[in-house]
């Protein structure tokens, strides 16, 4: 009787293993850099958001003075 075993038809070569590790490292590096860039973007937007509100208030006050 033949046993059911999990096996690969062709075991991965050293080249395949190194390539896979290199690609996973690249994905991890890209993910880290993307997360940092997103964090910087959100900090920039939030910082300018208050300035935009203040500018909008000034415009509104200026318009009300012209009326």
C-alpha positions in Angstrom: 0.0 0.0 0.0 1.3 3.4 -1.0 1.5 6.0 1.8 0.2 9.5 1.3 3.2 11.8 1.9 3.6 15.4 1.0 6.6 15.9 -1.2 7.8 18.2 -4.0 8.3 16.6 -7.3 11.5 18.6 -7.8 13.1 19.8 -4.6 14.1 23.5 -4.7 17.6 24.2 -5.7 20.0 26.5 -3.8 19.4 29.2 -6.5 15.6 29.0 -6.0 16.0 29.3 -2.2 18.4 32.3 -2.4 16.1 34.0 -5.0 13.1 33.5 -2.7 14.9 34.9 0.3 16.1 37.9 -1.7 12.6 38.6 -3.0 11.1 38.3 0.5 13.7 40.7 1.8 12.9 43.1 -1.0 9.2 43.0 -0.3 9.9 43.6 3.5 12.2 46.5 2.6 9.6 48.0 0.2 6.8 47.6 2.8 8.9 49.3 5.5 9.8 52.3 3.2 6.1 52.6 2.1 4.9 52.7 5.7 7.4 55.4 6.6 6.4 57.4 3.5 2.8 57.1 4.4 3.5 58.2 8.0 5.4 61.3 6.7 2.5 62.1 4.3 -0.1 61.9 7.1 2.1 64.1 9.4 2.5 66.6 6.6 -1.3 66.7 5.8 -2.3 67.0 9.5 0.2 69.8 10.0 -1.0 71.8 7.0 -4.6 71.0 7.8 -4.6 73.5 10.7 -2.9 76.1 8.6 -5.6 75.6 5.9 -8.4 76.1 8.4 -6.7 79.3 9.7 -6.4 80.6 6.1 -10.0 79.7 5.4 -11.0 81.7 8.5 -9.0 84.7 7.3 -10.6 84.5 3.9 -14.1 84.3 5.5 -13.4 87.2 7.8 -12.0 89.3 4.9 -15.1 88.6 2.8 -17.4 89.6 5.7 -15.5 92.9 6.1 -16.0 93.7 2.4 -19.8 93.3 2.6 
